[in-house]
Amino acid sequence: MEVLRKKAEMTQEQIANGIGVTDHTYRNWIKGRAEAKLTIRQVKALCTLLRVSLSDLPDDFHEE
């Protein structure tokens, strides 16, 4: 997920705000401390923010 975020030149805070969660929550997903459970609306927003399709998203948020 971080590779896609960096490619889109967005901060963790921008992604978090864009999908309606706190940056703390987003960081916990990246670090594997919590599992992301997104609504369809949030997934659509994430795809739009990252400029990718659903199939381009990784299966989880953990850092590669």
ABEGO torsion letter per residue (X at the ends): XAAAAAAAGBBAAAAAAAAGBBAAAAAAAAAGABBBBBBAAAAAAAAAAAGBBAAABBABABBX
